[in-house]
Every structure is written in C-alpha cells, then in structure tokens.
Amino acid sequence: MNLDLSDILLVTALIVIGALFWRSHGIRERALTATRRFCERQQLEFLDESVGLEKLTLSKDHNGKRRITRIYRFEFTVTGGERYEGRTVVQGGVTQRVELPPHRYTPPPEELH
C-alpha cells in the first residue's frame, strides 16, 4: 500500500477536524452543566435542559491573550408562565459568566409575610 502526501494530508485534516469537534462538544457540555447549576442556585427552572451556540468570536481575556469566546443561549422561567432567554459566556473553554435579562422574582413561601 502506497501512501501519497495528499492521502496523509487528508487523514491529518480529518483527525484535526474530529479533534476540534470533540473539544467543542466538551466545552458545550461544560456550559450546559454550569448553566444548570446556576439556575438551581438562583431557583430558576432551566427549560429544555439545553444550550445552543449563539455566537463564536475571538476576544481578549484578563491577561490580554486572544481566546475563542462562545456565547450559548438558554431559556428559563421563574413562574412557569413566561420564558426568558439567558446567555452563558465561555472563553477559552472556561465558563466566565451567566447573563440573565430582567425577570420576575417570586420569593420562596417562607420569605412571604
């Protein structure tokens, strides 16, 4: 079996694309976990149990290095009647923050007077 340079380049390209896809999937799973935990802490209902990639860009981190930044969109509710869209920002594979729009707040029953 003879391998040409083009065959080697093709296999290498496929391996690189597969590795990038695998890493991207792992980052998405970490964003999903971070979003789920955030919603639990804030007593929000995380709807559909999913995050969707909204934006992929390059931005500088706190050290001035350029990193790939992914913004994932998700939906949540407080009352069960209204859906709100939040965003989870992941920079360089690390969740930076979860952003929520203004929304209704219903205090737990023990806090009502």
Rosetta blueprint (number, residue, H / E / L):
1 M L
2 N L
3 L L
4 D L
5 L H
6 S H
7 D H
8 I H
9 L H
10 L H
11 V H
12 T H
13 A H
14 L H
15 I H
16 V H
17 I H
18 G H
19 A H
20 L H
21 F H
22 W H
23 R H
24 S H
25 H H
26 G H
27 I H
28 R H
29 E H
30 R H
31 A H
32 L H
33 T H
34 A H
35 T H
36 R H
37 R H
38 F H
39 C H
40 E H
41 R H
42 Q L
43 Q L
44 L L
45 E E
46 F E
47 L E
48 D E
49 E E
50 S E
51 V E
52 G E
53 L E
54 E E
55 K E
56 L E
57 T E
58 L E
59 S E
60 K E
61 D L
62 H L
63 N L
64 G L
65 K L
66 R E
67 R E
68 I E
69 T E
70 R E
71 I E
72 Y E
73 R E
74 F E
75 E E
76 F E
77 T E
78 V L
79 T L
80 G L
81 G L
82 E L
83 R L
84 Y E
85 E E
86 G E
87 R E
88 T E
89 V E
90 V E
91 Q E
92 G L
93 G L
94 V E
95 T E
96 Q E
97 R E
98 V E
99 E E
100 L L
101 P L
102 P L
103 H L
104 R L
105 Y L
106 T L
107 P L
108 P L
109 P H
110 E H
111 E H
112 L L
113 H L
